[in-house]
């Protein structure tokens, strides 16, 4: 992974500080909005190694068009649960790398998504 260093104003730095964990994602969105393409963009978008495994796991599950019952019963694999526990422990110890912070953010986003999906699926079952 490449590292990018930018010189920005103090004011902009202050405004970006709360978003620092999401900057790579936001830059991709900006590129998409501006309809810019770079030579490495297809390589990054096609590469599943850039996507946390748990994200890929949830995507694969959803692509199978699960029934409401399957959605309610869904759980990530034990390896994904173990990885989450490792990230949470490192977070408590304040030893997360920036990439691990981003990965932990993915877990949080997926958890929120699955809570909403399971609630909606459960309501259709009842």
C-alpha positions in Angstrom: 0.0 0.0 0.0 1.3 3.4 -0.9 1.6 6.3 1.6 0.7 9.8 0.6 1.9 13.0 2.3 0.0 16.3 1.7 0.7 19.8 2.9 -2.6 21.4 3.8 -3.7 24.4 5.8 -4.2 24.1 9.6 -7.9 24.9 9.1 -8.3 22.0 6.6 -6.4 19.7 8.9 -8.8 20.5 11.8 -11.8 19.9 9.6 -10.4 16.5 8.3 -9.3 15.3 11.8 -12.7 13.6 12.6 -12.6 11.9 9.2 -9.0 10.7 9.3 -9.9 7.0 9.5 -12.2 7.3 6.4 -9.9 9.4 4.2 -9.0 6.6 1.7 -12.7 5.8 1.3 -13.6 9.5 0.9 -10.9 9.9 -1.7 -12.3 7.0 -3.8 -15.7 8.6 -3.6 -14.3 11.9 -4.7 -12.7 10.3 -7.7 -15.9 8.6 -8.5 -17.8 11.8 -8.3 -15.3 13.7 -10.4 -15.4 10.7 -12.8 -11.6 10.6 -12.8 -9.8 7.4 -13.5 -6.3 6.4 -12.8 -4.3 3.5 -14.2 -4.4 1.7 -10.9 -8.1 2.2 -10.2 -9.3 -1.0 -12.0 -6.6 -3.0 -10.2 -7.7 -1.8 -6.8 -11.4 -2.2 -7.4 -11.0 -5.7 -8.7 -8.7 -6.9 -6.0 -10.5 -8.6 -3.2 -7.3 -8.4 -1.1 -8.1 -4.7 -0.5 -11.5 -5.6 1.0 -11.5 -6.9 4.6 -12.5 -10.6 4.6 -15.5 -10.0 6.7 -16.9 -7.5 4.2 -16.4 -10.1 1.4 -18.1 -12.7 3.6 -21.2 -10.5 4.1 -21.3 -9.6 0.4 -21.1 -13.2 -0.7 -23.9 -14.0 1.7 -26.1 -11.3 0.4 -25.4 -12.2 -3.2 -27.0 -15.5 -2.6 -30.3 -13.7 -2.0 -30.9 -15.2 1.4 -34.4 -15.7 2.8 -35.5 -13.7 5.8 -34.9 -16.8 8.0 -31.4 -17.1 6.7 -30.7 -13.4 7.3 -31.9 -13.7 10.9 -29.7 -16.8 11.4 -26.6 -15.3 9.8 -23.4 -15.2 11.7 -19.9 -14.4 10.4 -17.4 -17.2 10.4 -15.3 -18.0 13.6 -12.2 -16.6 11.8 -14.0 -13.2 11.3 -15.1 -13.2 14.9 -11.6 -14.0 16.1 -10.2 -11.2 13.9 -12.7 -8.8 15.5 -11.7 -9.8 19.0 -8.0 -9.2 18.0 -8.9 -5.7 16.7 -10.9 -4.9 19.8 -8.1 -6.0 22.1 -5.6 -3.9 20.1 -8.0 -1.0 20.3 -8.2 -1.3 24.1 -4.4 -1.3 24.2 -4.3 1.7 21.7 -2.0 -0.2 19.4 -4.1 -0.2 16.2 -2.4 0.7 13.0 -4.3 3.1 10.6 -5.3 0.1 8.4 -6.6 -1.8 11.5 -8.6 1.2 12.5 -10.2 1.3 9.0 -10.8 -2.5 9.3 -12.5 -2.1 12.7 -14.6 0.7 11.2 -15.8 -1.9 8.5 -16.8 -4.3 11.3 -18.8 -1.5 12.9 -20.5 -0.6 9.7 -21.3 -4.2 8.9 -22.7 -4.8 12.3 -25.0 -1.8 11.9 -26.1 -3.1 8.5 -26.8 -6.6 9.8 -28.8 -5.3 12.7 -31.0 -3.4 10.3 -31.3 -6.3 7.9 -32.1 -8.8 10.7 -34.7 -6.5 12.2 -36.4 -6.1 8.9 -36.2 -9.8 8.1 -37.5 -10.7 11.5 -40.5 -8.4 11.0 -41.4 -10.2 7.7 -41.2 -13.6 9.4 -43.6 -12.7 12.2 
